Amino acid sequence: MNTINRIYRVPYMKDKFSYVGLLRNEKRFNINDKVFFSINGSEIAFGRIVGVELPPVDNPEYLYKIELPEELIKQRMEHKEFYEGKEIDKVILNCESIFSTVQEAKESALANLERMARIQQREIEKYFGQFSELSQDNR
């Protein structure tokens, strides 16, 4: 009797998405640029670049300090203990989740979805491919 000892599980991305991965410093922004950004991968906010840092490490990437909109500042004030020691009115991000337009953010998220779907399809085919030998043996 054949037994299946590896169970196939599919992790769905409900209420979560991510963006196409970028090379280090692939996009650059300037101080006072108005940008769209995502902190948690599933919400887009509008803010302004107020600082740029280039850490003194090997192969550094630009880090952008973004002024948060009032709505996000209010949310952070409600959870002040979580943000203790951090700036409540600003966030520091690399270029991966900062966009010049909402359309650019959408295109990046859709491109990542297509890429992840191709990867998931390959994994499904690879997983079920292991059973092709079993089904041939049962004939």
C-alpha positions as a Markdown table, in Angstrom:
| # | Residue | x | y | z |
|---|---|---|---|---|
| 1 | Met | 0.0 | 0.0 | 0.0 |
| 2 | Asn | 1.3 | 3.4 | -0.9 |
| 3 | Thr | 1.2 | 6.3 | 1.6 |
| 4 | Ile | 1.6 | 10.0 | 1.1 |
| 5 | Asn | 4.0 | 11.3 | 3.6 |
| 6 | Arg | 4.4 | 14.8 | 2.3 |
| 7 | Ile | 1.3 | 17.0 | 2.3 |
| 8 | Tyr | 0.9 | 19.8 | -0.3 |
| 9 | Arg | 0.0 | 23.2 | 1.3 |
| 10 | Val | -0.5 | 26.4 | -0.6 |
| 11 | Pro | 0.2 | 29.6 | 1.2 |
| 12 | Tyr | -2.2 | 32.3 | -0.1 |
| 13 | Met | -1.4 | 36.0 | 0.0 |
| 14 | Lys | -4.7 | 37.2 | 1.5 |
| 15 | Asp | -4.5 | 40.9 | 2.3 |
| 16 | Lys | -0.7 | 40.9 | 1.7 |
| 17 | Phe | 1.3 | 41.7 | -1.4 |
| 18 | Ser | 4.8 | 42.7 | -2.1 |
| 19 | Tyr | 6.7 | 44.5 | -4.9 |
| 20 | Val | 9.1 | 43.5 | -7.5 |
| 21 | Gly | 12.6 | 43.3 | -5.9 |
| 22 | Leu | 14.9 | 46.0 | -7.1 |
| 23 | Leu | 18.7 | 46.1 | -7.3 |
| 24 | Arg | 20.3 | 48.3 | -4.7 |
| 25 | Asn | 19.7 | 52.0 | -5.4 |
| 26 | Glu | 17.9 | 51.2 | -8.6 |
| 27 | Lys | 15.6 | 54.1 | -8.0 |
| 28 | Arg | 16.7 | 57.4 | -6.6 |
| 29 | Phe | 14.7 | 60.2 | -5.0 |
| 30 | Asn | 15.6 | 63.7 | -3.9 |
| 31 | Ile | 14.7 | 65.7 | -0.8 |
| 32 | Asn | 11.2 | 67.2 | -1.0 |
| 33 | Asp | 10.1 | 64.7 | -3.7 |
| 34 | Lys | 6.4 | 63.7 | -3.0 |
| 35 | Val | 6.2 | 60.0 | -3.1 |
| 36 | Phe | 3.9 | 57.0 | -2.5 |
| 37 | Phe | 5.3 | 54.4 | -0.2 |
| 38 | Ser | 4.4 | 51.2 | 1.7 |
| 39 | Ile | 5.5 | 50.4 | 5.2 |
| 40 | Asn | 3.8 | 47.0 | 5.6 |
| 41 | Gly | 3.4 | 45.8 | 2.0 |
| 42 | Ser | -0.3 | 46.1 | 1.8 |
| 43 | Glu | -1.0 | 49.8 | 2.3 |
| 44 | Ile | 0.1 | 52.8 | 0.1 |
| 45 | Ala | 0.6 | 56.2 | 1.7 |
| 46 | Phe | 1.6 | 59.6 | 0.4 |
| 47 | Gly | 4.5 | 61.4 | 1.9 |
| 48 | Arg | 7.5 | 63.7 | 1.3 |
| 49 | Ile | 11.2 | 62.8 | 1.3 |
| 50 | Val | 12.9 | 64.9 | 4.1 |
| 51 | Gly | 16.3 | 63.2 | 4.2 |
| 52 | Val | 18.7 | 60.8 | 2.4 |
| 53 | Glu | 21.2 | 58.7 | 4.2 |
| 54 | Leu | 24.1 | 56.6 | 2.7 |
| 55 | Pro | 25.3 | 54.5 | 5.6 |
| 56 | Pro | 29.1 | 54.0 | 5.9 |
| 57 | Val | 29.2 | 50.3 | 5.1 |
| 58 | Asp | 30.5 | 48.3 | 2.2 |
| 59 | Asn | 28.0 | 48.4 | -0.8 |
| 60 | Pro | 25.6 | 50.8 | 1.0 |
| 61 | Glu | 22.1 | 51.5 | -0.2 |
| 62 | Tyr | 20.3 | 54.9 | 0.0 |
| 63 | Leu | 17.9 | 55.2 | 2.9 |
| 64 | Tyr | 15.1 | 57.7 | 2.5 |
| 65 | Lys | 13.6 | 59.5 | 5.5 |
| 66 | Ile | 9.9 | 60.1 | 4.6 |
| 67 | Glu | 7.6 | 62.4 | 6.5 |
| 68 | Leu | 4.4 | 60.6 | 7.3 |
| 69 | Pro | 0.9 | 61.9 | 6.6 |
| 70 | Glu | -1.2 | 63.1 | 9.5 |
| 71 | Glu | -3.4 | 59.9 | 9.5 |
| 72 | Leu | -0.4 | 57.6 | 10.0 |
| 73 | Ile | 1.0 | 59.9 | 12.7 |
| 74 | Lys | -2.3 | 59.7 | 14.6 |
| 75 | Gln | -2.3 | 55.9 | 14.3 |
| 76 | Arg | 1.3 | 55.8 | 15.7 |
| 77 | Met | 0.4 | 58.1 | 18.5 |
| 78 | Glu | -2.3 | 55.6 | 19.6 |
| 79 | His | 0.4 | 52.9 | 19.8 |
| 80 | Lys | 3.1 | 55.2 | 21.2 |
| 81 | Glu | 4.6 | 52.4 | 23.4 |
| 82 | Phe | 5.4 | 50.4 | 20.3 |
| 83 | Tyr | 7.2 | 53.3 | 18.7 |
| 84 | Glu | 9.1 | 54.3 | 21.8 |
| 85 | Gly | 12.6 | 55.6 | 20.9 |
| 86 | Lys | 11.6 | 55.9 | 17.2 |
| 87 | Glu | 10.4 | 58.9 | 15.3 |
| 88 | Ile | 6.6 | 58.9 | 15.1 |
| 89 | Asp | 6.3 | 61.4 | 12.3 |
| 90 | Lys | 8.9 | 59.9 | 9.9 |
| 91 | Val | 10.0 | 56.5 | 8.6 |
| 92 | Ile | 13.2 | 55.3 | 6.9 |
| 93 | Leu | 12.9 | 53.1 | 3.8 |
| 94 | Asn | 15.1 | 51.9 | 1.0 |
| 95 | Cys | 13.9 | 52.4 | -2.7 |
| 96 | Glu | 12.2 | 49.0 | -2.8 |
| 97 | Ser | 8.8 | 50.3 | -1.5 |
| 98 | Ile | 8.9 | 53.9 | -2.6 |
| 99 | Phe | 7.2 | 54.9 | -5.8 |
| 100 | Ser | 6.7 | 58.1 | -7.8 |
| 101 | Thr | 3.1 | 57.3 | -8.7 |
| 102 | Val | 0.4 | 55.0 | -7.5 |
| 103 | Gln | 0.4 | 53.4 | -11.0 |
| 104 | Glu | 4.1 | 52.6 | -10.6 |
| 105 | Ala | 3.3 | 50.9 | -7.3 |
| 106 | Lys | 0.4 | 48.9 | -8.8 |
| 107 | Glu | 2.6 | 47.8 | -11.8 |
| 108 | Ser | 5.3 | 46.6 | -9.4 |
| 109 | Ala | 2.9 | 44.7 | -7.3 |
| 110 | Leu | 1.3 | 43.0 | -10.4 |
| 111 | Ala | 4.7 | 42.1 | -11.8 |
| 112 | Asn | 5.6 | 40.5 | -8.5 |
| 113 | Leu | 2.3 | 38.6 | -8.5 |
| 114 | Glu | 3.0 | 37.2 | -12.0 |
| 115 | Arg | 6.6 | 36.2 | -10.9 |
| 116 | Met | 5.3 | 34.5 | -7.8 |
| 117 | Ala | 2.6 | 32.7 | -9.8 |
| 118 | Arg | 5.3 | 31.3 | -12.1 |
| 119 | Ile | 7.4 | 30.2 | -9.1 |
| 120 | Gln | 4.3 | 28.6 | -7.4 |
| 121 | Gln | 3.4 | 26.8 | -10.7 |
| 122 | Arg | 6.8 | 25.3 | -10.9 |
| 123 | Glu | 6.6 | 24.2 | -7.3 |
| 124 | Ile | 3.2 | 22.6 | -7.9 |
| 125 | Glu | 4.5 | 20.7 | -10.9 |
| 126 | Lys | 7.6 | 19.6 | -9.1 |
| 127 | Tyr | 5.6 | 18.5 | -6.1 |
| 128 | Phe | 3.1 | 16.4 | -8.1 |
| 129 | Gly | 5.8 | 15.2 | -10.4 |
| 130 | Gln | 7.0 | 13.0 | -7.5 |
| 131 | Phe | 3.8 | 11.0 | -7.7 |
| 132 | Ser | 4.0 | 10.2 | -11.4 |
| 133 | Glu | 6.3 | 7.3 | -10.6 |
| 134 | Leu | 3.8 | 6.0 | -8.0 |
| 135 | Ser | 0.9 | 6.2 | -10.4 |
| 136 | Gln | 2.9 | 4.3 | -13.1 |
| 137 | Asp | 3.8 | 1.6 | -10.5 |
| 138 | Asn | 0.1 | 1.1 | -9.6 |
| 139 | Arg | -0.9 | 0.2 | -13.2 |
